[in-house]
Amino acid sequence: MIQLSDRLNAMEESATLAMARLSRTLRSEGKDIISLSLGEPDFNTPQFIKDAAIKAINENYNTYTPVAGYDELREKIAHKLFRDNGLKYAKDQIVVSTGAKQSIANAVLSIINPGDEVIIPAPYWVSYIEIVKMAGGIPVVIEASVEDDFKISGEQLERAITLKTRMFIFSSPCNPTGSVYNYHELESLAKVLERNSHIAALSDEIYEHINFVGTHQSLAQFSAIFDQVITVNGASKAWAMTGWRLGYLAASKPIADACNKIQGQFTSGTNSITQRAAMVAMDANPQVLQEMVKTFEKRRDLVLSYLHKIPGLKVNKPTGAFYLFPDVSSYFGSTFQNTKIENGNDLCMYLLQEANIALVDGSGFGAPKCIRISYAASEDLLKKAMERLTLALEKLQK
């Protein structure tokens, strides 16, 4: 019998993908499942982007692409980063990948050796920990609570640093919490990183444009740490292009070259048609996204109006992305018939079976007291889901 690798056996399956798979199975059995488990906009890709893809097909962009991406696309990404974020990168400091997840993996594999420590605030996106583990790194988790809006301070970051620390990974706006770091909060982190110039900082900004508080703030704006920062972004969230699979990173030339080298041995260049379509997305004025952002903000407020009425829930008011991350620990220890709720996974399975709602347990995000609710769904579906959630929680007895 062929034995699987220790690397694979040590890896956890993505909690979000596992719940999505279970939801699809139940739907195929005829159950009316409302899935609020995946981080996927429910909008269609804008027509001008689809038109660019059709044009690329008709113009026969069907050959292998450069590993780091078409020069034209990288130039447009560099322009976008300067226009929107005030960050000055040359095209050869940018690597286009098959999704932001690959960009993150490229960066971690380029920098982390076995035994190196990587600081990650929790709650965190599910794949950060597993990517670090795949590289042989040791995740060092800093816990942030709902009372702190799920954000850490510079002092917390400094306390976590050791002689083995090589990288810091975080997202803003954050998946799974929707929290957004403001200028002064980022400045606090930047000052710590400046004093520790051997530490790389990976700033995941994929939700940049889904921001309810105004201008997005990038960590790389602080010139003293510019060469330490790896800025990761992509087309999936803002432009509703999740299935197109395009992400990118911008970094110092040595790091960009390293990521290019790694990608050349794994996937080579990203899909040609996707790249041609992404060019027009990078050129587009982000103002065209305002209606979508307003829709997400309205949905956030709708779901919050239900959650605030449910006894025992603790929830912050996130200012970006499209998630709510309530602390549901007051329901641990409760029962319904023969079902006992011991943890977040039990609660999510109960809600799936009793209320036909698919949510994600917070354990995979480093926050076992919480569950993640994606409000990337229509208002009608969200109302129905929240009514089901309310009724199901009322049935639980302490």
DOVEX-36693 format. One record per atom (N, C-alpha, C, O): x, y, z; residue in one letter. Coordinates in steps of 0.001 Angstrom, whole numbers, plus 500000, padded with zeros to 6 digits. Layout:
BEGIN
XYZA...
***
This chain:
BEGIN
500846498800500000M500000500000500000M500881501250500000M501827501355500780M500558502191499119I501341503424499026I500997504342500193I499827504619500456I502022504804500883Q501843505706502017Q501845507157501540Q502669507548500714Q500918507945502066L500880509369501743L501910510114502575L502336509630503624L502306511278502116S503378512029502762S502960512566504127S501781512809504382S503935512743504984D503687513380506285D503167514798506084D502354515290506867D503643515445505033R503206516807504739R501693516850504535R501010517730505060R501183515898503772L499747515854503512L498974515505504777L497950516120505075L499463514527505512N498748514085506704N498694515162507783N497793515161508621N499658516080507760A499670517168508741A498771518326508333A498520519228509133A498284518309507098M497510519426506574M496023519255506860M495477518162506711M495369520347507275E493922520340507492E493214520730506199E493722521546505431E492049520152505962E491242520569504821E490665521947505098E490349522269506244E490524522766504057S489910524081504209S488499523936504743S487675523234504157S488216524606505870A486886524512506488A485803525075505582A484689524551505541A486126526143504852T485122526746503981T484784525821502818T483616525671502458T485813525199502227L485562524302501099L484848523028501542L484036522477500799L485155522558502761A484495521365503284A483002521607503472A482183520766503101A482643522761504051M481228523073504245M480526523295502908M479373522897502739M481213523927501959A480610524137500636A480321522801499959A479283522626499321A481258521860500109R481058520538499502R479861519829500138R479051519228499432R479748519896501462L478624519267502156L477303519910501744L476298519221501573L477311521244501585S476093521949501158S475641521479499787S474451521256499560S476594521328498871R476246520867497523R475663519459497553R474724519152496819R476225518607498405T475714517238498526T474267517242499012T473427516527498465T473973518040500032L472615518097500575L471635518691499566L470488518254499471L472096519691498816R471232520260497776R470906519227496708R469781519177496210R471892518399496353S471666517376495329S470661516336495811S470052515628495009S470494516250497138E469507515332497717E468134515981497859E467202515374498387E468018517232497378G466727517905497380G466476518809498564G465365519320498705G467459519031499425K467254519884500602K467444521353500238K468302521704499427K466627522200500853D466638523637500587D467705524312501447D467397524950502454D468957524161501036I470079524691501806I470389526122501374I470562526396500187I470456527022502336I470951528378502075I472409528385502511I472709528262503698I473309528529501550S474732528472501870S475296529879502031S475324530670501089S475742530166503245L476441531424503548L477858531072503991L478401531665504923L478443530094503303S479730529553503739S480910530028502900S482024530121503415S480697530330501622L481829530674500762L482022532181500640L481064532953500697L483288532587500469G483613533993500252G483579534314498775G484624534483498146G482377534400498217E482245534578496778E481150535600496489E479998535389496870E481492536717495815P480458537693495471P479367537049494632P479649536203493784P478108537451494870D477007536886494093D476666537776492900D475577537674492335D477602538649492520F477425539487491348F478061538800490137F478917537927490283F477634539203488953N478256538698487731N479492539531487398N479569540711487741N480443538911486737T481599539658486239T481104540770485310T480279540509484435T481593542011485482P481145543112484618P481310542803483130P482251542125482717P480370543320482337Q480343542985480917Q481609543426480193Q482069542730479287Q482187544574480574F483372545046479844F484560544105480049F485437544021479189F484595543404481169I485652542417481402I485390541164480559I486310540604479964I484134540735480516K483792539582479687K484049539874478201K484502539007477455K483755541098477796D484007541474476397D485498541382476069D485874540945474982D486341541795477012A487792541726476797A488253540274476661A489148539970475873A487632539380477438A487983537959477350A487578537381476002A488334536628475388A486373537738475542I485903537250474237I486817537752473122I487154537017472194I487208539019473235K488121539598472245K489449538826472229K489997538543471164K489955538492473416A491221537756473512A491106536368472879A492034535905472217A489971535710473084I489754534402472452I489761534543470926I490395533763470217I489047535549470447N488963535754469000N490306536172468397N490555535954467211N491162536769469216E492482537179468732E493541536101468985E494736536326468796E493072534927469418N493932533739469529N495043533874470576N496190533503470330N494689534404471727Y495632534379472855Y495539532995473501Y494930532823474557Y496150532027472848N495975530639473286N497297529920473521N497329528691473587N498394530676473648T499683530043473883T500124530262475327T499532531053476061T501183529539475719Y501730529728477067Y502044531203477311Y502457531931476408Y501835531619478560T502120533008478934T503437533068479713T503870532053480257T504082534241479777P505273534373480614P504955533980482057P503847534227482535P505899533381482740V505658532873484097V505104533948485016V504162533692485765V505668535136484971A505242536208485888A504046536990485369A503557537890486051A503566536662484175G502431537381483604G502847538226482416G504020538565482259G501871538564481576Y502148539450480446Y502733540773480943Y502301541306481965Y503708541292480219D504282542592480575D503206543677480643D503214544511481548D502278543660479675E501232544696479653E500383544656480919E500027545699481468E500058543441481381L499251543332482598L500035543808483806L499498544524484652L501294543419483896R502092543842485051R502278545358485075R502329545963486146R502379545966483905E502450547430483843E501148548060484337E501167549079485027E500026547449483981K498729547987484411K498529547781485920K497942548633486587K499014546661486453I498936546444487905I499797547478488626I499390548026489650I501000547744488083A501869548762488688A501177550119488685A501256550863489662A500499550440487585H499761551706487505H498627551736488525H498418552744489200H497892550620488636K496793550533489613K497300550743491041K496687551473491820K498424550100491380L498966550220492733L499394551655493042L499274552110494179L499898552372492022F500269553777492224F499025554659492308F498925555530493172F498087554422491407R496856555220491356R496007555067492620R495554556060493190R495797553834493051D494866553561494150D495531553551495522D494889553857496526D496822553199495568N497469552948496854N498708553796497110N499269553764498205N499135554553496106G500326555373496273G501605554562496371G502596555038496924G501599553334495840L502751552433495928L503459552385494578L502831552126493552L504749552632494580K505507552703493331K506299551412493113K507343551196493729K505783550566492228Y506448549326491842Y506721549337490350Y505929549869489572Y507844548749489949A508111548490488541A507452547163488162A507130546345489024A507258546966486852K506557545745486422K507321544484486830K506705543446487070K508664544559486913D509426543360487270D509428543087488774D510106542172489243D508671543880489522Q508449543608490945Q507078542982491183Q506645542837492326Q506403542615490104I505045542078490187I505020540684489572I505577540457488497I504367539753490267V504189538391489759V502699538072489766V502046538136490808V502174537733488608V500764537361488456V500642535854488643V501431535086488092V499647535437489424S499500534013489764S498071533542489549S497176534327489236S497884532244489724T496551531650489565T495782531812490874T495517530839491580T495436533039491177G494740533371492411G495687533918493466G496880533613493467G495134534737494371A495940535313495454A496487534231496379A497534534417497000A495787533105496474K496273532006497319K497624531508496825K498513531225497629K497786531398495512Q499090530976494984Q500143532048495234Q501296531720495511Q499772533315495142S500720534388495441S501241534270496870S502434534441497118S500343533979497803I500738533817499203I501666532618499361I502693532697500035I501291531508498730A502125530301498811A503510530545498212A504516530115498776A503561531230497082N504853531548496466N505738532326497429N506921532020497586N505155533334498073A505933534190498977A506434533410500183A507598533533500565A505564532610500782V505956531843501962V507040530836501606V508028530707502328V506864530119500494L507862529127500083L509188529775499693L510237529135499758L509143531035499290S510370531739498911S511198532177500108S512408532368499988S510558532336501263I511225532959502409I511397532019503598I512404532097504302I510436531137503831I510408530361505074I511166529041504939I510931528264504014I512072528808505874N512772527536506017N512156526751507172N511498527338508030N512359525435507207P511868524645508337P512365525221509663P513551525498509840P511415525391510590G511747525926511907G511585527423512042G511575527941513159G511456528144510918D511217529587510980D509817529857511530D508884529094511282D509685530943512273E508392531310512850E507698532377512000E508331533296511482E506385532226511874V505561533176511127V504431533638512041V503630532829512509V504375534940512289I503349535502513178I502075535762512376I502102536396511321I500963535259512902I499672535391512230I498610535783513259I498357535014514187I497985536949513125P496882537293514038P495673536399513776P495365536065512631P494998536020514854A493751535261514733A492601536159515188A492732536890516170A491482536102514479P491129535207513387P491930535494512107P492267536635511789P492216534391511388Y492994534467510158Y492280533676509064Y491418532840509337Y492661533963507826W492123533174506712W492655531751506813W493818531535507156W491800530788506514V492079529383506811V493382528866506209V494019527996506803V493798529374505048S494952528786504368S496303529292504863S497324528662504584S496342530416505592Y497642530932506047Y498424529883506832Y499594529625506549Y497769529286507812I498433528333508699I498947527133507904I500083526698508091I498113526605507026E498477525387506295E499601525665505296E500458524808505080E499607526839504690I500696527182503769I502016527287504530I503046526806504059I501985527914505705V503192528015506529V503684526625506929V504880526343506857V502772525769507345K503148524414507736K503745523646506554K504689522875506727K503199523854505360M503718523174504173M505169523561503910M505958522753503419M505512524806504241A506890525272504051A507807524832505189A509005525113505160A507256524144506194G508058523731507344G508150524790508424G508879524629509403G507400525887508241G507416526966509219G506556526664510430G505764525723510432G506725527479511462I505964527334512705I505050528535512871I505534529646513087I503727528340512776P502813529464512971P502815529912514429P502719529086515338P502922531212514649V502825531809515983V501592532708515956V501586533743515289V500566532314516673V499263532973516561V499080533992517690V499305533694518863V498665535203517302I498276536237518265I496754536333518231I496175536623517184I496104536093519363E494644536107519391E494117537530519569E494595538286520414E493121537873518755A492419539150518876A490942538846519103A490389537943518474A490309539585519987S488927539286520372S487938540216519680S488317541232519098S486661539845519757V485604540676519188V485584542044519863V485246543044519230V485944542089521144E485971543372521860E487023544316521285E486877545534521387E488094543766520675D489146544580520057D488937544718518554D489859545071517820D487727544440518108D487401544499516684D488284543546515880D488522543758514691D488764542494516544F489580541449515915F490855542010515277F491300541510514245F491440543040515883K492684543617515371K493745543594516469K493429543676517656K495012543480516054I496096543479517029I496824544821516995I496713545587516037I497564545081518059S498340546318518172S499813546050517873S500250544901517799S500563547127517704G501999547001517529G502661546349518724G503615545584518577G502147546656519923E502713546058521149E502537544541521143E503450543813521533E501385544063520708Q501164542615520632Q502099541972519621Q502643540895519865Q502284542636518484L503196542111517473L504615542033518038L505302541027517864L505044543083518705E506413543109519233E506649541994520243E507719541386520260E505654541725521084R505808540678522107R505939539288521489R506523538390522094R505402539114520297A505416537786519658A506706537505518894A506961536363518513A507519538532518666I508727538369517862I509832537676518664I510093538013519819I510469536703518019T511624536018518605T512762536029517579T512622536570516482T513873535429517954L515006535341517030L514680534485515803L515362534569514781L513630533658515914K513264532772514806K512201533383513873K511864532786512851K511679534555514216T510616535146513413T511142535601512056T512132536328511975T510471535166510993R510878535552509644R509774536263508864R510046536941507873R508522536106509315M507427536675508517M506238537003509407M506034536396510458M505456537984508953F504189538377509570F503144538377508456F503373538976507405F502000537716508664I500947537628507655I499635538134508249I499236537713509335I498973539031507540F497645539480507982F496854539969506770F497409540142505685F495555540189506965S494719540719505881S493922541917506382S493491541963507534S493737542886505486S492899544056505764S492391544599504433S493189544955503565S491055544665504261P489995544107505100P490194542607505316P490737541897504469P489733542155506480C490059540803506928C488984539783506564C487786540030506706C489444538652506101N488632537440506043N489144536566507193N490298536142507152N488324536279508225P486868536159508214P486085537267508922P484858537186508976P486735538291509463T486035539198510381T485465540445509722T484543541059510260T486001540833508557G485580542082507941G486229543309508558G485919544432508159G487120543123509518S487782544253510174S488780544913509224S489401544252508393S488918546229509367V489805547003508503V490755547822509380V490315548560510262V492049547687509132Y493040548473509869Y493093549891509292Y493175550075508078Y493045550893510185N493173552273509717N494646552678509662N495523551884510003N494915553902509238Y496284554370509047Y497101554249510328Y498223553744510302Y496550554707511443H497305554730512695H497570553328513227H498617553079513825H496624552405513013E496839551018513430E497937550367512599E498760549621513131E497954550641511314L499029550120510459L500373550759510811L501409550095510798L500344552031511120E501580552723511503E502197552092512738E503419551982512845E501343551673513677S501821550997514882S502538549695514536S503575549382515120S501992548942513596L502637547701513145L503916548003512378L504920547307512530L503875549051511549A505032549399510721A506243549782511566A507374549444511220A506012550478512661K507125550889513526K507834549673514123K509056549668514271K507066548656514459V507658547423514992V508458546720513900V509570546252514148V507906546645512711L508600545992511606L509871546748511228L510874546138510857L509829548069511322E511019548869511012E512173548513511945E513334548502511535E511842548222513201R512888547850514169R513348546406513978R514315545973514603R512668545676513130N512980544259512881N513044544036511375N512179543385510789N514077544585510768S514149544640509302S514348543278508645S514276543167507421S514598542236509447H514747540890508880H513409540195508684H513357539098508128H512319540826509137I510998540198509061I510258540701507826I510110541907507631I509796539771506995A508933540110505860A507493540219506347A507068539475507232A506748541153505763A505335541323506131A504479541095504894A504595541819503905A503618540082504956L502722539798503838L501372540425504134L500678540020505067L501004541415503335S499753542149503522S498753541709502458S498887542059501285S497757540943502875D496739540389501976D495625541432501843D494879541682502790D495525542033500657E494592543143500453E493547542820499391E493081543709498678E493181541541499287I492281541081498242I490891541731498342I490191541852497337I490490542152499566Y489176542783499755Y489267544309499731Y488347544992500181Y490354544836499216E490631546270499225E489418547138498897E489113548077499632E488732546834497810H487682547728497321H486342547525498029H485432548338497869H486213546445498812I484959546241499559I485200546797500961I485485546064501909I485076548096501052N485518548868502210N484472549951502445N484202550760501557N483881549967503645F482772550878503928F483208552162504629F482361552971505009F484505552360504805V484972553502505601V485832554471504793V486451555366505368V485881554311503491G486639555260502693G487891554660502090G487886553512501647G488963555436502072T490187555048501384T490858553854502039T491039553812503256T491223552887501211H491965551725501702H493389552137502075H494012552954501397H493884551561503154Q495247551843503609Q496112550600503407Q495764549512503865Q497252550770502713S498183549666502469S499370549753503421S499864550844503704S499823548615503912L500972548592504815L502231549111504121L503072549735504767L502372548866502832A503593549251502112A503730550760501917A504742551222501390A502727551534502333Q502820552987502190Q503892553586503103Q504324554716502880Q504327552843504132F505335553351505063F506717553068504466F507166551923504419F507368554121504019S508568553980503191S509691553215503886S510480552540503225S509770553315505215A510868552661505939A510787551142505841A511800550461505995A509589550598505585I509436549132505512I509009548679504126I508644547516503948I509045549571503138F508538549244501801F509130547942501269F508400547111500730F510431547756501410D511074546557500860D510803545306501685D511083544196501232D510262545469502891Q509899544299503709Q508516543779503378Q508193542629503677Q507692544622502759V506275544289502575V506043543591501244V506567543998500207V505250542535501300I504761541833500111I503264542117500036I502500541646500879I502845542878499043T501441543239498903T500766542240497973T501179542066496827T499720541584498481V498986540582497704V497585541100497405V496909541637498283V497159540936496161N495826541383495760N495368540512494597N495999539497494301N494294540890493944G493794540082492844G492496540618492296G492047541696492685G491889539867491391A490666540301490709A489407539647491264A488301540063490919A489547538640492111S488417537780492458S487268538500493146S486117538360492731S487556539261494182K486488539787495037K485847541040494461K484632541084494267K486657542059494188A486094543326493730A485408543194492375A484357543789492138A486013542407491491W485504542321490127W484693541050489880W484406540708488733W484321540348490958A483481539147490842A484057538169489823A483359537694488927A485348537882489984M486067537004489038M486663535800489763M487765535363489430M485951535262490746T486519534170491539T486928532986490672T488005532424490870T486101532605489730G486406531439488897G487440531699487817G487921530760487183G487787532950487600W488784533281486580W490195533002487084W491103532762486288W490383533034488401R491636532685489067R492792533589488667R493660533199487887R492791534817489219L493926535694489002L494227536499490262L493395537257490761L495446536307490755G495954537112491853G497319537641491480G497874537283490440G497860538495492332Y499206539002492066Y499845539461493370Y499162539732494358Y501167539542493348L501888540144494461L502847541179493916L503295541107492772L503150542147494773A504153543165494467A505130543188495628A504721543221496788A506425543170495317A507437543051496368A508761543595495858A508878544004494703A509756543593496735S511103543960496306S511545543002495198S511045541882495096S512477543454494380K512898542650493220K513410541264493618K513048540297492947K514231541101494668P514685539749495021P513533538810495383P513552537634495020P512534539329496096I511399538472496470I510549538159495247I510125537017495068I510297539150494407A509524538907493181A510222537878492294A509572536991491741A511540537995492157D512298537024491352D512191535617491941D512072534637491206D512233535526493268A512126534223493930A510758533597493675A510658532399493410A509704534414493754C508352533901493518C508181533476492063C507516532481491773C508778534227491162N508768533872489743N509427532508489535N508921531674488784N510559532288490206K511289531022490085K510457529845490590K510391528803489938K509827530011491747I508995528936492308I507800528653491406I507494527496491116I507130529708490965Q505952529521490125Q506314528814488819Q505515528049488278Q507516529073488319G507954528433487084G508034526920487186G507959526224486173G508187526402488403Q508266524952488592Q506932524335489013Q506800523111489042Q505944525172489338F504652524643489772F503578524778488701F503030523772488252F503271525994488286T502162526195487346T502564526941486093T501814526943485117T503731527580486090S504099528520485028S503084529667485000S502510530017486032S502863530253483809G502059531470483725G500567531221483857G500061530145483541G499880532250484333T498433532200484534T497691532210483188T498222532664482174T496479531710483205N495609531602482036N495649532859481162N495490533973481661N495860532676479880S496042533796478955S494792534669478837S494889535897478834S493624534041478742I492382534797478560I492065535598479819I491650536754479740I492261534984480965T492044535691482228T492944536920482324T492506537986482757T494199536765481918Q495114537899481993Q494666539039481095Q494706540197481509Q494242538737479878R493786539799478975R492554540497479545R492419541715479432R491649539719480161A490458540319480769A490829541180481977A490245542240482200A491806540710482753A492214541443483949A492839542792483607A492815543711484426A493389542916482424M493983544201482032M492960545326482097M493262546414482588M491746545070481603V490742546141481615V490217546371483025V489811547483483361V490220545314483865A489824545503485269A490826546405485982A490430547280486752A492116546201485734M493136547028486384M493052548483485923M493348549400486689M492648548691484674D492518550043484139D491273550766484659D491227551996484678D490273550005485076A488974550596485408A489044551457486666A489807551178487590A488238552495486676N488121553358487854N487359552610488944N486241552157488701N487940552467490151P487244551736491220P485889552334491591P485081551678492248P485638553564491178Q484345554180491485Q483185553381490881Q482063553445491384Q483449552632489812V482371551856489201V481893550735490127V480858550116489879V482650550481491188L482285549423492135L481405549927493275L480978549138494117L481131551219493312Q480453551792494476Q479060551214494726Q478658551040495877Q478327550918493660E476994550337493860E477088548968494525E476296548641495408E478069548168494089M478264546863494712M478627547026496186M478099546316497042M479528547963496481V479950548178497868V478769548628498723V478610548164499852V477941549527498196K476753549977498941K475796548819499200K475175548734500259K475687547934498216T474819546759498389T475336545872499514T474557545405500346T476652545635499545F477217544825500617F477017545493501983F476709544820502966F477190546801502039E477015547503503315E475569547393503798E475323547210504990E474628547505502885K473215547367503242K472916545958503752K472160545782504707K473520544956503102R473325543574503550R473945543351504936R473369542671505786R475124543936505144R475742543830506477R474787544338507545R474573543680508563R474211545521507306D473314546118508291D472060545268508488D471538545172509599D471583544658507414L470412543784507515L470707542593508421L469934542302509335L471816541905508175V472150540732508986V472431541142510430V472027540445511361V473116542264510622L473377542741511987L472088543020512736L472008542776513940L471079543528512045S469805543839512716S469170542587513306S468491542657514331S469388541438512661Y468894540160513205Y469801539669514339Y469317539260515394Y471113539714514113L472046539171515114L471965539926516435L472102539327517502L471740541245516370H471662542042517595H470459541662518466H470441541946519664H469466541024517865K468261540628518619K468371539227519212K467501538807519975K469433538502518868I469576537125519350I470334537137520673I471476537596520715I469730536643521756P470398536662523059P471699535866523034P471771534794522434P472721536402523691G473964535665523885G475015535849522813G476174535493523027G474644536397521657L475632536600520599L476435537873520862L475895538880521319L477718537811520567K478569539008520593K479078539229519182K479656538324518580K478868540422518651V479270540678517269V479735542123517132V479137543038517699V480814542315516369N481278543671516082N480611544174514801N479854543446514159N480895545413514441K480357545980513200K481511546117512223K482214547127512238K481721545115511371P482870545147510456P482724546256509422P481615546659509072P483857546737508944T483843547864508014T484371547494506630T484692548379505837T484466546199506331G484902545781505008G484581544323504747G484006543637505592G484964543856503554A484711542481503097A483204542199503114A482406543131503008A482800540919503246F481364540627503301F481098539467504273F480419538491503954F481672539630505482Y481507538603506512Y481126539229507845Y481472540370508149Y480396538435508632L480201538717510054L480730537514510809L480661536382510330L481264537775512003F481980536719512726F481565536739514202F482368537077515072F480313536378514476P479826536477515861P480446535427516787P480738534301516386P480631535841518031D481025534919519104D479746534221519570D478826534868520071D479694532903519403V478484532118519705V478703531202520903V477921530278521130V479761531453521668S480149530516522732S479104530392523834S479124529420524589S478188531360523943S477140531249524969S476213530071524690S475487529632525582S476228529552523460Y475374528409523119Y476078527067523331Y475457526013523197Y477362527103523659F478065525847523913F477544525247525219F477387525951526216F477282523955525201G476704523286526360G475192523164526289G474587522510527138G474566523787525285S473106523700525153S472732522430524376S473580521786523759S471458522096524424T470987520862523783T469686521096523024T468943522038523303T469427520211522052F468136520129521377F467871518659521124F468601518001520383F466804518146521757Q466494516721521697Q467745515926522101Q468223516069523226Q468275515099521206N469448514299521572N470770514934521112N471827514306521179N470691516175520650T471883516854520144T472445517793521199T471722518628521741T473747517658521494K474402518568522421K475432519394521665K476209518872520866K475420520691521934I476337521620521257I477561521818522142I477492522494523168I478679521226521738E479909521352522521E480824522465522001E481621523024522755E480704522781520713N481639523728520102N481017524321518841N479862524048518514N481810525143518134G481312525809516936G480960524851515821G479999525086515089G481716523772515673N481405522802514637N480068522125514914N479267521924514000N479825521770516185D478531521181516542D477395522141516206D476356521734515687D477607523422516508L476558524405516251L476303524543514753L475150524617514328L477369524580513946C477192524688512498C476490523460511922C475651523592511031C476823522278512416M476161521062511946M474695521042512373M473827520605511616M474424521516513589Y473032521617514056Y472239522571513162Y471117522257512765Y472809523725512847L472117524711512012L471926524185510590L470930524494509937L472881523392510117L472744522795508789L471588521793508768L470795521776507827L471497520966509799Q470469519920509849Q469091520472510229Q468077520074509656Q469064521385511192E467798521868511741E467241523064510982E466026523216510861E468143523926510463A467688525161509825A468030525233508343A467646526184507662A468748524236507843N469163524230506430N469973525478506061N469810526044504980N470849525893506984I471771527005506708I473188526472506805I473526525766507755I474020526808505824A475428526405505848A476281527600506273A476374528598505558A476896527482507443L477828528478507978L479150527767508258L479233526545508129L480178528515508638V481488527902508839V481944528097510278V481925529209510807V482350527008510895D482903527017512249D484165527884512295D484964527876511359D484337528623513379G485479529520513501G486794528849513810G487835529505513765G486790527558514123S488041526880514499S489078526950513389S490263527149513655S488639526788512150G489563526833511027G490179528204510816G491180528345510114G489566529222511434F490074530590511357F490830530986512623F491207532145512797F491046530006513507G491765530296514749G490914530939515819G491448531539516752G489580530828515705A488670531456516676A487522530496516974A486425530666516442A487760529489517818P486764528441518024P485470528894518699P484497528141518715P485437530098519251K484198530596519862K483247531215518842K482115531568519174K483711531344517600C482952532103516600C482493531224515443C482950530093515279C481580531769514649I481218531185513361I481252532299512318I481043533469512639I481522531920511050R481555532928509991R480284532882509168R479840531820508732R479704534071508961I478523534239508124I478914535111506937I479319536260507117I478797534577505736S479026535391504541S477695536002504123S476699535293503978S477681537320503928Y476440537952503460Y476519538300501969Y475885539249501508Y477303537521501230A477348537646499767A476195536842499166A476400535865498446A474983537282499482A473766536629499001A472678537697498923A472835538783499479A471586537398498242S470514538381498068S469852538700499410S469929537912500352S469205539861499485E468519540253500720E467444539242501096E467274538922502273E466725538742500110D465662537763500399D466239536504501040D465695535990502018D467352536008500478L467986534820501055L468529535106502448L468422534269503344L469109536280502628L469655536627503941L468555536724504985L468727536253506109L467425537329504629K466303537413505574K465821536012505952K465602535710507125K465664535172504944K465194533802505212K466190533054506088K465798532344507014K467489533214505793A468519532527506573A468535533016508015A468661532206508934A468410534318508234M468451534863509596M467207534480510392M467282534277511603M466066534382509714E464851533909510397E465020532454510825E464633532074511930E465599531650509945R465862530249510302R466867530157511449R466701529359512371R467903530975511380L468927530974512435L468310531329513780L468570530668514785L467496532372513793T466864532826515037T466002531729515640T466092531457516837T465171531099514827L464282530042515320L465070528840515826L464728528262516858L466121528461515107A466914527288515504A467625527537516830A467681526644517675A468165528733517024L468848529031518283L467866529108519450L468217528783520584L466633529539519168E465608529588520234E465287528185520750E464882528027521902E465466527165519906K465140525793520303K466181525185521250K465908524194521927K467370525782521291L468437525218522123L468181525522523589L467820526642523951L468369524517524421Q468117524654525863Q469401524472526635Q470197523582526338Q469599525309527615K470773525187528498K470521524128529561K471387523875530399K
***
